């Protein structure tokens, strides 16, 4: 299969520093995976959003398109500087950013966004956009924020369910490509789980729960460890809120990987809770994997 027929890594572009970081991350990812890089800038046509007269609307639309073309050209130049072997495509698209990025995510290897973009009409990567894309995309979404620590591990949060498989697959593959260690984290006592026992805390055998979690983690990771023998795995079972544990682990990490959905009463790894909190507070890039 030729490189150009393979699913692309998509980078959202809006000219902001956050977008520039997203393009660099996406270029590195595409290069490491031998995939094409697809740069996308979405602008909202003034006629859709503002009640301007025809001439003023056309003039503003021309300005927005020209600005978008400039940002895309700069992003392509930077991506090719970082990865001269990349096949790069750039598209300037009218419409609503979330809708366009979600449509582009179907059949993509990953969508990469910044965590914050420009204000006003030019703004593409506002927090609400990256949140919405992370919640609904048809492929993994990486939100580039904080600092990717060179030599640091990839950190992945799991809940012991079968649906953790896609999250672990992504995390193991990323660790292998980057020559990084992998820290698999299972936080086994969030407020929802503990709340059911708050009236009778003395009858809960936390040690037994922790041991069961360790056994479940060993079982769910065993196959991946065999397939990725080059990845050193550190399995961590800890009592605590999943969001807090993962955010703490993000300091010094290269990437944090979370699943979009989880077992709510066990670890709360749903987009509305832990996943969203990690996206907003991680000290390094975050990958959200659809399960």
C-alpha positions as CSV (number, residue, x, y, z in Angstrom):
1,X,0.0,0.0,0.0
2,X,1.4,3.4,-0.9
3,X,1.9,6.1,1.8
4,X,-0.7,8.4,0.3
5,X,-3.4,5.7,0.5
6,X,-2.8,5.1,4.2
7,X,-4.9,6.9,6.8
8,X,-3.5,10.3,7.7
9,X,-2.6,12.0,10.9
10,X,-4.7,15.2,10.9
11,X,-3.4,18.4,12.5
12,X,-5.8,21.3,13.2
13,X,-4.2,24.6,12.3
14,X,-5.1,28.1,13.4
15,X,-1.9,30.0,13.6
16,X,-1.7,30.0,17.4
17,X,1.3,28.8,19.4
18,X,-0.8,25.9,20.6
19,X,-1.6,25.0,17.0
20,X,2.1,25.2,16.1
21,X,2.9,22.7,18.9
22,X,0.1,20.4,17.6
23,X,1.6,20.5,14.1
24,X,5.0,19.5,15.4
25,X,3.5,16.6,17.4
26,X,1.5,15.4,14.5
27,X,4.5,15.6,12.1
28,X,6.5,13.5,14.5
29,X,3.7,11.0,14.9
30,X,3.1,10.7,11.1
31,X,6.8,10.4,10.4
32,X,7.2,7.7,13.1
33,X,4.3,5.7,11.7
34,X,5.1,6.2,8.0
35,X,1.8,8.0,7.5
36,X,0.8,11.2,5.6
37,X,0.2,14.4,7.4
38,X,-3.1,16.2,6.7
39,X,-3.2,19.9,7.8
40,X,-6.7,21.4,8.2
41,X,-7.7,24.9,8.8
42,X,-11.5,25.6,9.2
43,X,-12.9,29.1,8.9
44,X,-16.5,30.2,9.6
45,X,-17.8,32.1,6.6
46,X,-19.0,35.6,7.8
47,X,-22.3,35.2,5.9
48,X,-23.0,32.2,8.2
49,X,-22.2,33.9,11.5
50,X,-22.6,37.7,11.0
51,X,-25.4,39.7,9.4
52,X,-23.2,41.7,7.1
53,X,-24.1,43.1,3.7
54,X,-22.9,41.1,0.7
55,X,-19.8,43.2,-0.2
56,X,-18.5,43.4,3.4
57,X,-19.1,39.7,3.9
58,X,-17.3,38.8,0.7
59,X,-14.3,41.0,1.6
60,X,-14.1,39.5,5.1
61,X,-14.3,36.0,3.7
62,X,-11.5,36.7,1.3
63,X,-9.4,38.0,4.2
64,X,-10.1,34.9,6.3
65,X,-9.2,32.6,3.4
66,X,-6.0,34.4,2.8
67,X,-5.1,34.2,6.5
68,X,-5.9,30.5,6.5
69,X,-3.7,29.9,3.4
70,X,-0.8,31.7,5.1
71,X,-1.2,29.6,8.3
72,X,-1.4,26.4,6.4
73,X,1.7,27.3,4.3
74,X,3.7,28.1,7.5
75,X,2.5,24.9,9.1
76,X,3.5,22.8,6.1
77,X,6.9,24.4,5.9
78,X,7.5,23.6,9.6
79,X,6.3,20.1,9.3
80,X,8.6,19.4,6.3
81,X,11.5,21.0,8.2
82,X,10.9,18.6,11.1
83,X,10.3,15.6,8.9
84,X,11.6,16.1,5.4
85,X,10.3,12.7,4.3
86,X,6.6,13.5,5.1
87,X,3.9,13.6,2.6
88,X,1.9,16.7,3.5
89,X,-1.5,17.8,2.4
90,X,-3.2,21.1,3.4
91,X,-6.9,21.9,3.2
92,X,-8.7,25.2,3.8
93,X,-12.3,24.4,4.6
94,X,-15.3,26.6,5.3
95,X,-17.7,25.6,8.0
96,X,-17.9,24.9,11.7
97,X,-14.6,23.6,13.2
98,X,-16.1,20.8,15.2
99,X,-18.2,19.4,12.4
100,X,-15.3,19.6,9.9
101,X,-12.8,17.9,12.2
102,X,-15.2,15.2,13.2
103,X,-15.9,14.5,9.5
104,X,-12.2,14.4,8.8
105,X,-11.6,12.0,11.7
106,X,-13.5,9.2,10.0
107,X,-10.8,7.0,8.5
108,X,-7.9,9.0,10.0
109,X,-5.2,7.4,12.2
110,X,-5.4,10.3,14.7
111,X,-6.5,13.9,15.0
112,X,-4.1,16.3,16.8
113,X,-5.2,19.6,18.2
114,X,-3.8,22.3,20.5
115,X,-5.5,22.9,23.8
116,X,-6.2,26.5,23.2
117,X,-6.4,28.7,20.1
118,X,-7.1,32.2,19.0
119,X,-10.1,34.2,20.0
120,X,-12.7,35.6,17.6
121,X,-13.6,34.2,14.3
122,X,-10.1,32.9,13.6
123,X,-10.2,30.8,16.7
124,X,-10.2,27.1,15.9
125,X,-8.7,25.3,18.9
126,X,-10.8,26.8,21.7
127,X,-11.2,24.4,24.7
128,X,-14.8,23.6,23.7
129,X,-13.6,22.5,20.2
130,X,-10.9,20.2,21.4
131,X,-13.3,18.8,24.1
132,X,-16.0,18.2,21.5
133,X,-13.6,16.6,19.0
134,X,-12.1,14.4,21.7
135,X,-15.6,13.3,22.8
136,X,-16.9,12.3,19.4
137,X,-14.1,11.7,16.9
138,X,-14.0,8.4,15.1
139,X,-10.3,7.9,15.8
140,X,-7.8,8.7,18.7
141,X,-7.5,12.4,19.4
142,X,-4.3,13.9,20.9
143,X,-4.6,17.3,22.6
144,X,-1.1,18.8,22.8
145,X,-0.6,20.7,26.0
146,X,2.1,21.2,28.7
147,X,5.6,19.7,28.1
148,X,6.5,16.3,26.6
149,X,9.4,15.3,28.8
150,X,12.2,13.7,26.7
151,X,13.0,10.3,28.2
152,X,9.8,10.2,30.2
153,X,7.3,7.4,30.1
154,X,3.9,7.0,28.4
155,X,1.3,6.8,31.1
156,X,-2.0,5.0,30.5
157,X,-5.1,4.8,32.7
158,X,-7.0,1.5,32.6
159,X,-10.1,0.2,34.5
160,X,-9.6,-3.6,34.1
161,X,-12.5,-3.9,31.6
162,X,-12.4,-5.5,28.2
163,X,-12.8,-2.0,26.7
164,X,-9.4,-1.1,28.0
165,X,-7.9,-3.1,25.1
166,X,-7.9,-0.2,22.5
167,X,-6.4,2.2,25.1
168,X,-3.6,-0.2,25.9
169,X,-3.0,-1.0,22.2
170,X,-2.5,2.7,21.5
171,X,-0.3,3.2,24.6
172,X,2.0,0.2,24.0
173,X,2.4,1.2,20.3
174,X,3.2,4.8,21.2
175,X,5.8,3.7,23.9
176,X,7.4,1.3,21.4
177,X,7.7,4.0,18.7
178,X,9.2,6.5,21.1
179,X,11.5,4.1,22.8
180,X,9.8,5.0,26.1
181,X,8.7,3.0,29.1
182,X,5.0,2.5,29.9
183,X,3.3,3.1,33.2
184,X,0.0,1.4,33.4
185,X,-2.1,3.0,36.1
186,X,-5.2,1.6,37.8
187,X,-6.8,3.9,40.3
188,X,-9.3,1.7,42.1
189,X,-11.1,4.0,44.5
190,X,-12.9,7.1,43.2
191,X,-15.6,9.0,45.0
192,X,-18.4,7.0,43.3
193,X,-17.0,3.6,44.4
194,X,-16.1,4.8,47.9
195,X,-19.5,6.5,48.3
196,X,-21.3,3.2,48.3
197,X,-19.4,2.1,51.3
198,X,-19.1,5.3,53.2
199,X,-21.5,4.2,55.9
200,X,-19.6,1.0,56.6
201,X,-15.9,1.8,55.8
202,X,-14.6,-0.9,58.2
203,X,-16.1,-3.8,56.3
204,X,-14.3,-3.0,53.1
205,X,-11.1,-5.1,52.6
206,X,-9.1,-2.5,50.6
207,X,-6.1,-4.8,50.5
208,X,-8.2,-7.5,48.8
209,X,-9.6,-5.1,46.3
210,X,-6.1,-3.9,45.5
211,X,-4.8,-7.4,45.0
212,X,-7.8,-8.2,42.7
213,X,-6.9,-5.1,40.7
214,X,-3.3,-6.1,40.4
215,X,-4.3,-9.6,39.1
216,X,-6.7,-8.1,36.7
217,X,-4.1,-5.6,35.4
218,X,-1.5,-8.4,35.0
219,X,-4.0,-10.4,32.9
220,X,-5.2,-7.5,30.7
221,X,-1.6,-6.3,29.9
222,X,0.0,-9.8,29.5
223,X,-0.8,-10.1,25.8
224,X,0.4,-6.6,25.0
225,X,3.6,-7.1,26.9
226,X,4.3,-10.2,24.7
227,X,3.6,-8.3,21.5
228,X,5.8,-5.3,22.6
229,X,8.8,-6.9,24.3
230,X,10.8,-3.7,23.8
231,X,8.5,-1.8,26.1
232,X,9.4,-1.8,29.8
233,X,6.1,-1.9,31.7
234,X,5.5,-0.5,35.2
235,X,2.1,-1.6,36.6
236,X,0.8,0.8,39.3
237,X,-2.3,0.1,41.4
238,X,-3.2,3.0,43.6
239,X,-6.1,4.0,45.8
240,X,-7.2,7.5,44.8
241,X,-9.2,9.6,42.4
242,X,-8.2,8.6,38.8
243,X,-8.1,12.1,37.5
244,X,-5.8,13.3,40.3
245,X,-3.5,10.2,40.0
246,X,-3.2,10.6,36.2
247,X,-2.6,14.3,36.4
248,X,0.1,13.8,39.0
249,X,1.7,11.1,36.8
250,X,1.7,13.4,33.8
251,X,4.5,15.5,35.3
252,X,7.6,14.1,33.7
253,X,5.7,12.0,31.2
254,X,5.8,12.1,27.4
255,X,2.1,11.3,26.9
256,X,-1.0,10.4,29.0
257,X,-3.4,8.0,27.3
258,X,-7.0,7.7,28.5
259,X,-10.1,5.9,27.2
260,X,-13.1,7.9,26.3
261,X,-15.4,5.6,28.2
262,X,-14.9,3.5,31.3
263,X,-16.6,1.8,34.2
264,X,-18.2,4.7,35.9
265,X,-18.5,3.1,39.3
266,X,-15.0,1.7,39.2
267,X,-12.6,4.4,37.9
268,X,-14.8,7.0,36.2
269,X,-12.8,7.1,33.0
270,X,-15.7,8.6,31.1
271,X,-15.3,11.7,28.9
272,X,-17.5,13.7,31.3
273,X,-15.3,13.0,34.4
274,X,-11.7,11.7,34.5
275,X,-11.0,12.1,30.8
276,X,-12.2,15.7,30.7
277,X,-10.2,16.5,33.9
278,X,-7.0,15.0,32.5
279,X,-7.5,17.0,29.2
280,X,-7.8,20.2,31.1
281,X,-5.0,19.7,33.7
282,X,-2.4,17.3,32.4
283,X,1.2,18.6,32.3
284,X,1.9,16.8,29.0
285,X,0.0,15.9,25.8
286,X,-3.1,13.7,26.2
287,X,-4.4,11.0,23.9
288,X,-8.1,10.1,24.1
289,X,-8.8,6.7,22.6
290,X,-12.3,5.7,21.4
291,X,-13.3,2.3,22.8
